[in-house]
């Protein structure tokens, strides 16, 4: 599952998918039934504390921001940043 995408840095689960981030700034998802992984975002700062509510992904970034993005991908939205 992880070999082609490097090792995960963080993991999150919902009812149907597994999500993970990698050290190279990628965020992936894969159905629990065993489909191929899908890249949902790339070029992220180092992702920490990945979480999901089944609708969106949330994470802390090394840039001191909290980000939000749809579980199917899209443009991340900064929810907060360090002052």
PEWO-V18070 format. One record per residue. N is the residue number from 1. RES is the residue in one letter. SS is DSSP state (H for helix, E for strand, - for the rest). PHI is phi as a letter, one per 20 degrees, with the letter a starting at -180 (NA if undefined). PSI is psi in whole degrees, -180 to 180 (999 if undefined). Layout:
# PEWO-V18070
N;RES;SS;PHI;PSI  N;RES;SS;PHI;PSI
This chain:
# PEWO-V18070
1;X;-;NA;-43  2;X;-;e;-13  3;X;H;g;-46  4;X;H;f;-12  5;X;H;d;14  6;X;-;m;172  7;X;-;f;147  8;X;E;f;147  9;X;E;e;-41  10;X;E;c;155  11;X;E;c;148  12;X;E;b;152  13;X;E;c;147  14;X;-;c;-167  15;X;-;f;-27  16;X;-;c;-18  17;X;E;c;159  18;X;E;d;136  19;X;E;c;145  20;X;E;b;156  21;X;E;d;157  22;X;E;c;163  23;X;-;f;-21  24;X;-;e;11  25;X;-;n;11  26;X;-;e;147  27;X;E;c;126  28;X;E;d;161  29;X;E;b;153  30;X;E;b;135  31;X;E;f;144  32;X;-;f;-22  33;X;-;f;-9  34;X;-;o;46  35;X;-;e;180  36;X;-;f;147  37;X;-;f;148  38;X;E;c;130  39;X;E;f;119  40;X;E;d;-18  41;X;E;a;146  42;X;-;c;166  43;X;-;m;20  44;X;-;f;151  45;X;-;f;167  46;X;-;g;122  47;X;E;e;134  48;X;E;c;150  49;X;E;l;53  50;X;E;f;135  51;X;E;b;160  52;X;E;b;152  53;X;-;d;12  54;X;-;n;-14  55;X;-;d;-41  56;X;E;c;159  57;X;E;d;144  58;X;E;c;141  59;X;E;b;157  60;X;E;e;146  61;X;E;d;155  62;X;-;f;-15  63;X;-;e;11  64;X;-;m;32  65;X;E;d;155  66;X;E;d;126  67;X;E;d;155  68;X;E;c;142  69;X;E;b;149  70;X;E;g;146  71;X;-;f;-21  72;X;-;e;-1  73;X;-;o;-176  74;X;-;p;-162  75;X;-;e;125  76;X;-;f;145  77;X;E;d;127  78;X;E;f;117  79;X;E;e;-31  80;X;E;b;161  81;X;E;b;159  82;X;-;f;141  83;X;-;e;999
